[in-house]
């Protein structure tokens, strides 16, 4: 009994010693990792998001850091410079407010593809469209990551109120449709729709303010590396989805969008018509991203997603909006060059994708007479 008692006394002492050894070791390891992801493999830097209480819209905080480098990939191999302008958008130029009637301004509206933090600010679709058109038109971009089609309606109201453009181009990707419905994807900081009584009700965006804890985490290079470079949140979300048997294509749950296809179709018709009705004197264009995975595998027809292209094209035709499908030009370019339009470590457009999207956009706008070729060549 005495020996057991002595052993019992030694056991807490052993635990205490292990604790004292482990805690300093853990702190030292974390400090090393923090330095490593600051000096050796720089962790991604992102601008601070801000909820504008007047327009009730998410953009970037003009009071925060104005420039930085977003790194992508586990080795930080992708590096892109971003610049937050005077209105809180990632752009190489500052914006001037509207004065009087419409002016030759083309507004690009969208999510992270228009936000384009994955490429240098001078290589995104807005910058490349600006260079292609010359000085006859101003090209302003308004993009924020995660925004669905319903948020584009709110963004169009903001753009009209402040800049009064002559052309609005909405860049649409495949997950913009289902994420517009609050019953399918609750995104409280964006405008969403709720299907009620056979019609749709707008669910206003709620105020967003980053917590003190998140602000502290954003200062840590290690946390930023895990979140942005390794994208652990996406990994775990996809792992949970795969366990449930979900099949993903172009970042959407194919089975889910099919189950709610009828409601998604009604919401799309509603949103396109709403944008058209609220901007009767503006040229409205919807441009849809190509099914790049299908293109890379030699099947440019998006078999699982084809109905989405037909849906948006039909909604545009019904509402008198122009529609641009990037599928054919992307497929033709890939057959010709074999160069992918996105990164191996991130599915967003790379500089090649942005350049081709800008070229196709300009060609279609000139061909459809939405832009004036002579004005576009003025300097």
C-alpha positions as CSV (number, residue, x, y, z in Angstrom):
1,X,0.0,0.0,0.0
2,X,2.8,2.4,0.8
3,X,4.4,1.7,-2.6
4,X,1.1,2.3,-4.4
5,X,0.7,5.5,-2.4
6,X,4.2,6.7,-3.4
7,X,3.4,5.9,-7.0
8,X,0.2,7.9,-6.7
9,X,2.2,10.8,-5.4
10,X,4.7,10.6,-8.3
11,X,2.0,10.4,-10.9
12,X,0.7,14.0,-10.5
13,X,4.3,15.2,-10.3
14,X,5.0,13.5,-13.7
15,X,1.9,15.1,-15.3
16,X,3.0,18.5,-14.0
17,X,6.5,18.0,-15.5
18,X,5.0,16.9,-18.8
19,X,2.7,19.9,-18.8
20,X,5.6,22.2,-18.2
21,X,7.6,20.6,-21.0
22,X,4.7,20.5,-23.5
23,X,3.4,24.1,-23.0
24,X,6.7,25.9,-23.7
25,X,7.4,23.5,-26.5
26,X,4.0,24.2,-28.1
27,X,4.4,28.0,-27.7
28,X,7.9,27.7,-29.3
29,X,6.6,25.7,-32.2
30,X,3.7,28.1,-32.8
31,X,6.2,31.0,-32.8
32,X,8.4,29.2,-35.3
33,X,5.5,28.6,-37.6
34,X,4.3,32.2,-37.3
35,X,7.8,33.4,-38.4
36,X,7.9,30.7,-41.1
37,X,4.7,31.9,-42.7
38,X,5.8,35.5,-42.5
39,X,9.3,35.2,-43.8
40,X,9.7,31.9,-45.8
41,X,6.3,31.1,-47.2
42,X,4.3,34.3,-46.7
43,X,0.7,33.6,-45.8
44,X,-2.1,35.2,-47.8
45,X,-3.0,38.8,-46.9
46,X,-6.6,39.9,-47.5
47,X,-8.3,43.3,-47.3
48,X,-10.7,43.9,-44.5
49,X,-14.4,43.5,-45.3
50,X,-16.8,46.3,-44.4
51,X,-20.5,46.5,-44.2
52,X,-21.7,49.9,-45.5
53,X,-24.6,50.8,-43.3
54,X,-26.0,53.4,-45.7
55,X,-26.1,51.1,-48.8
56,X,-26.3,47.9,-46.7
57,X,-23.7,46.4,-48.9
58,X,-20.4,44.5,-48.3
59,X,-17.3,46.0,-49.8
60,X,-13.8,46.6,-48.4
61,X,-12.8,48.9,-45.7
62,X,-11.3,52.1,-47.0
63,X,-10.0,52.9,-43.5
64,X,-7.9,49.8,-43.4
65,X,-4.9,48.6,-45.4
66,X,-5.1,49.7,-49.0
67,X,-2.6,47.4,-50.7
68,X,-1.3,43.9,-50.1
69,X,-0.3,40.5,-51.6
70,X,-2.6,37.6,-51.7
71,X,-0.7,34.3,-51.9
72,X,-2.3,31.1,-53.1
73,X,-1.3,27.5,-52.7
74,X,0.5,25.6,-49.9
75,X,3.8,27.0,-50.9
76,X,2.5,30.5,-51.6
77,X,3.4,29.9,-55.3
78,X,0.6,32.2,-56.5
79,X,1.1,35.9,-55.6
80,X,-1.2,38.7,-56.6
81,X,-1.2,42.3,-55.7
82,X,-4.5,43.9,-54.6
83,X,-5.4,47.5,-54.2
84,X,-8.5,48.9,-52.5
85,X,-9.7,52.1,-54.1
86,X,-11.5,55.2,-52.8
87,X,-14.9,53.4,-52.9
88,X,-13.8,50.1,-51.3
89,X,-13.3,47.9,-54.3
90,X,-10.3,46.0,-55.6
91,X,-9.3,48.1,-58.6
92,X,-6.2,49.6,-60.1
93,X,-8.0,53.0,-60.5
94,X,-10.1,55.2,-58.2
95,X,-13.7,55.9,-59.1
96,X,-15.4,59.2,-59.8
97,X,-19.1,59.7,-58.7
98,X,-21.8,60.2,-61.3
99,X,-22.7,63.7,-62.2
100,X,-25.9,64.3,-64.2
101,X,-27.1,61.9,-66.9
102,X,-25.7,58.5,-68.0
103,X,-22.1,58.5,-69.0
104,X,-20.0,56.0,-71.0
105,X,-19.4,53.8,-68.0
106,X,-19.4,50.0,-68.0
107,X,-19.9,48.4,-64.6
108,X,-18.8,44.9,-64.0
109,X,-20.7,43.2,-61.2
110,X,-20.0,39.8,-59.7
111,X,-18.5,37.7,-56.9
112,X,-14.9,36.6,-56.4
113,X,-14.3,36.4,-60.2
114,X,-14.8,40.1,-60.5
115,X,-13.3,40.8,-57.1
116,X,-10.3,38.9,-58.6
117,X,-8.0,38.8,-55.6
118,X,-6.3,35.8,-57.1
119,X,-4.5,37.8,-59.9
120,X,-2.6,41.1,-60.0
121,X,-5.0,44.0,-59.9
122,X,-3.6,45.1,-63.3
123,X,-4.4,41.7,-64.9
124,X,-8.1,41.2,-63.9
125,X,-11.0,41.4,-66.3
126,X,-11.8,45.0,-65.6
127,X,-8.2,46.1,-66.2
128,X,-7.9,44.1,-69.4
129,X,-11.3,45.3,-70.7
130,X,-10.2,48.9,-69.9
131,X,-7.0,48.4,-72.0
132,X,-8.9,46.7,-74.8
133,X,-11.4,49.6,-75.2
134,X,-9.0,52.4,-74.8
135,X,-10.1,55.7,-73.2
136,X,-13.6,56.1,-74.7
137,X,-15.2,54.1,-71.8
138,X,-14.6,54.0,-68.1
139,X,-14.6,50.4,-66.7
140,X,-15.5,50.1,-63.0
141,X,-15.7,46.7,-61.3
142,X,-17.8,45.8,-58.2
143,X,-17.0,42.3,-56.9
144,X,-17.1,40.6,-53.5
145,X,-16.4,37.0,-52.8
146,X,-19.3,34.7,-52.1
147,X,-22.0,37.0,-53.5
148,X,-24.9,35.2,-55.2
149,X,-27.2,36.3,-58.0
150,X,-29.6,37.9,-55.5
151,X,-26.8,40.1,-54.2
152,X,-26.1,41.3,-57.7
153,X,-29.6,43.0,-57.6
154,X,-28.5,44.9,-54.5
155,X,-25.2,45.7,-56.0
156,X,-26.9,47.0,-59.2
157,X,-28.9,49.4,-57.0
158,X,-25.7,50.6,-55.3
159,X,-23.9,51.1,-58.7
160,X,-26.9,53.0,-60.2
161,X,-27.2,55.2,-57.2
162,X,-23.5,56.2,-57.1
163,X,-22.2,55.9,-60.7
164,X,-25.2,55.9,-63.1
165,X,-23.6,53.7,-65.7
166,X,-24.7,53.2,-69.3
167,X,-23.9,49.4,-69.3
168,X,-24.1,46.8,-66.5
169,X,-22.4,43.4,-67.0
170,X,-23.2,40.7,-64.5
171,X,-20.7,37.8,-64.4
172,X,-22.5,34.7,-63.3
173,X,-21.0,31.4,-62.0
174,X,-22.8,28.1,-61.3
175,X,-23.3,28.5,-57.6
176,X,-24.9,31.9,-58.0
177,X,-28.3,30.3,-58.5
178,X,-29.1,28.1,-55.5
179,X,-27.2,30.4,-53.1
180,X,-29.7,33.2,-53.9
181,X,-32.4,31.3,-51.9
182,X,-32.2,31.7,-48.1
183,X,-33.9,28.3,-47.7
184,X,-30.9,26.6,-49.4
185,X,-28.0,28.7,-48.3
186,X,-28.3,31.1,-45.4
187,X,-25.9,34.0,-46.2
188,X,-27.1,36.7,-43.9
189,X,-24.7,39.4,-45.1
190,X,-26.0,39.3,-48.6
191,X,-29.5,40.1,-50.0
192,X,-31.3,36.8,-50.6
193,X,-34.8,35.6,-51.7
194,X,-37.3,33.6,-49.8
195,X,-40.0,31.7,-51.7
196,X,-43.3,32.4,-50.0
197,X,-46.9,31.9,-51.2
198,X,-45.9,31.3,-54.8
199,X,-43.8,34.5,-54.9
200,X,-40.5,35.8,-53.7
201,X,-39.7,38.1,-50.8
202,X,-36.4,39.9,-50.5
203,X,-34.5,39.0,-47.3
204,X,-32.4,42.2,-46.5
205,X,-28.7,41.8,-45.8
206,X,-27.8,42.0,-42.1
207,X,-25.2,44.2,-40.6
208,X,-21.7,42.6,-40.4
209,X,-18.9,43.5,-38.2
210,X,-15.8,41.4,-37.6
211,X,-15.5,40.2,-34.1
212,X,-12.4,41.0,-32.0
213,X,-11.5,37.3,-32.1
214,X,-11.6,37.2,-35.9
215,X,-9.6,40.5,-36.0
216,X,-7.0,38.9,-33.8
217,X,-6.9,35.8,-35.9
218,X,-6.4,37.8,-39.1
219,X,-3.2,39.2,-37.6
220,X,-1.7,35.7,-37.3
221,X,0.2,34.5,-40.4
222,X,-0.3,30.9,-39.3
223,X,-4.1,31.2,-39.1
224,X,-4.2,33.0,-42.5
225,X,-2.1,30.3,-44.0
226,X,-4.4,27.5,-42.8
227,X,-7.5,29.4,-43.8
228,X,-6.5,30.9,-47.2
229,X,-3.6,29.0,-48.5
230,X,-4.6,25.5,-47.3
231,X,-8.3,26.3,-47.4
232,X,-9.0,23.9,-44.6
233,X,-12.6,25.2,-44.3
234,X,-13.3,24.1,-47.9
235,X,-11.6,20.7,-47.2
236,X,-13.7,19.9,-44.2
237,X,-16.9,21.1,-45.9
238,X,-16.2,19.0,-48.9
239,X,-15.3,16.0,-46.8
240,X,-18.7,16.3,-44.9
241,X,-20.5,16.6,-48.2
242,X,-18.7,13.6,-49.7
243,X,-19.7,11.5,-46.6
244,X,-23.3,12.3,-47.4
245,X,-22.9,11.1,-51.0
246,X,-23.1,14.5,-52.6
247,X,-21.7,14.9,-56.1
248,X,-20.1,18.2,-56.9
249,X,-19.5,19.8,-60.3
250,X,-18.3,23.4,-60.7
251,X,-18.6,24.0,-57.0
252,X,-22.2,23.0,-56.7
253,X,-24.1,20.1,-55.2
254,X,-25.6,18.7,-58.4
255,X,-28.2,16.6,-56.6
256,X,-29.4,19.6,-54.5
257,X,-29.8,22.0,-57.4
258,X,-31.7,19.4,-59.3
259,X,-34.1,18.8,-56.3
260,X,-34.9,22.5,-56.1
261,X,-34.6,23.2,-59.8
262,X,-38.1,24.5,-60.2
263,X,-37.7,27.1,-57.4
264,X,-34.2,28.1,-58.7
265,X,-35.6,28.7,-62.2
266,X,-38.4,30.9,-60.8
267,X,-35.9,32.8,-58.7
268,X,-33.6,33.4,-61.7
269,X,-36.5,34.7,-63.9
270,X,-37.5,37.0,-61.0
271,X,-34.0,38.4,-60.4
272,X,-33.2,39.0,-64.1
273,X,-36.6,40.7,-64.6
274,X,-36.1,42.8,-61.5
275,X,-32.7,44.0,-62.6
276,X,-34.2,44.9,-66.0
277,X,-37.2,46.7,-64.5
278,X,-35.1,48.8,-62.2
279,X,-32.7,49.8,-64.9
280,X,-34.9,50.5,-68.0
281,X,-32.4,53.0,-69.5
282,X,-29.3,50.8,-69.0
283,X,-27.9,48.1,-71.3
284,X,-28.0,44.9,-69.2
285,X,-25.7,42.0,-70.0
286,X,-25.3,38.6,-68.3
287,X,-22.1,36.6,-68.9
288,X,-21.8,33.0,-67.7
289,X,-18.6,31.2,-66.9
290,X,-17.6,28.2,-69.0
291,X,-17.8,24.6,-67.6
292,X,-14.0,24.4,-67.5
293,X,-13.8,20.9,-66.0
294,X,-15.8,19.6,-68.9
295,X,-13.6,21.5,-71.4
296,X,-10.4,20.1,-69.9
297,X,-11.8,16.5,-70.2
298,X,-12.7,17.0,-73.8
299,X,-16.5,17.4,-73.3
300,X,-17.3,21.1,-73.7
301,X,-21.1,20.4,-73.4
302,X,-21.8,20.8,-69.6
303,X,-24.1,17.8,-69.4
304,X,-24.9,18.2,-65.7
305,X,-25.1,22.0,-65.9
306,X,-26.5,22.7,-69.3
307,X,-30.0,23.5,-68.0
308,X,-28.4,26.5,-66.1
309,X,-27.1,28.0,-69.3
310,X,-30.4,27.5,-71.0
311,X,-32.2,29.0,-68.0
312,X,-30.1,32.2,-67.9
313,X,-30.3,32.6,-71.6
314,X,-34.1,32.1,-71.5
315,X,-34.4,34.6,-68.6
316,X,-32.4,37.2,-70.6
317,X,-34.4,36.7,-73.7
318,X,-37.7,37.1,-71.8
319,X,-36.5,40.3,-70.1
320,X,-34.7,41.9,-73.0
321,X,-31.2,41.5,-71.6
322,X,-28.1,40.4,-73.6
323,X,-26.5,37.0,-72.8
324,X,-22.9,35.9,-73.3
325,X,-21.9,32.2,-72.9
326,X,-18.2,31.7,-72.4
327,X,-18.3,28.0,-73.2
328,X,-17.5,28.0,-76.9
329,X,-14.7,30.6,-76.9
330,X,-13.1,28.9,-73.8
331,X,-13.3,25.5,-75.4
332,X,-11.9,26.7,-78.7
333,X,-9.0,28.5,-77.0
334,X,-8.2,25.4,-74.9
335,X,-8.2,23.2,-78.0
336,X,-5.8,25.6,-79.6
337,X,-3.4,26.2,-76.8
338,X,-3.9,23.5,-74.1
339,X,-3.4,26.2,-71.4
340,X,-5.8,26.1,-68.5
341,X,-7.8,29.2,-67.4
342,X,-7.5,28.6,-63.7
343,X,-4.8,27.7,-61.2
344,X,-4.0,24.1,-60.2
345,X,-4.4,25.1,-56.6
346,X,-7.4,27.4,-57.0
347,X,-10.3,27.2,-59.5
348,X,-10.7,30.9,-60.0
349,X,-9.6,32.4,-63.3
350,X,-5.9,33.0,-63.7
351,X,-4.5,35.9,-65.8
352,X,-5.2,33.8,-69.0
353,X,-8.8,33.3,-68.0
354,X,-9.3,37.0,-67.2
355,X,-7.7,38.0,-70.5
356,X,-9.9,35.7,-72.5
357,X,-13.1,36.6,-70.7
358,X,-12.3,40.3,-71.3
359,X,-11.6,39.7,-75.0
360,X,-14.9,37.8,-75.4
361,X,-16.8,40.4,-73.5
362,X,-15.5,43.3,-75.6
363,X,-16.0,41.4,-78.9
364,X,-19.7,40.6,-78.0
365,X,-20.5,44.1,-76.8
366,X,-19.1,45.6,-80.0
367,X,-20.9,43.1,-82.1
368,X,-24.2,43.6,-80.4
369,X,-23.8,47.4,-80.7
370,X,-23.9,47.9,-76.9
371,X,-20.5,49.6,-77.2
372,X,-19.4,52.0,-79.9
373,X,-16.2,50.8,-81.6
374,X,-15.2,54.4,-82.5
375,X,-15.6,55.6,-78.9
376,X,-13.7,52.6,-77.7
377,X,-10.7,53.6,-79.7
378,X,-10.5,57.2,-78.4
379,X,-7.6,58.0,-76.1
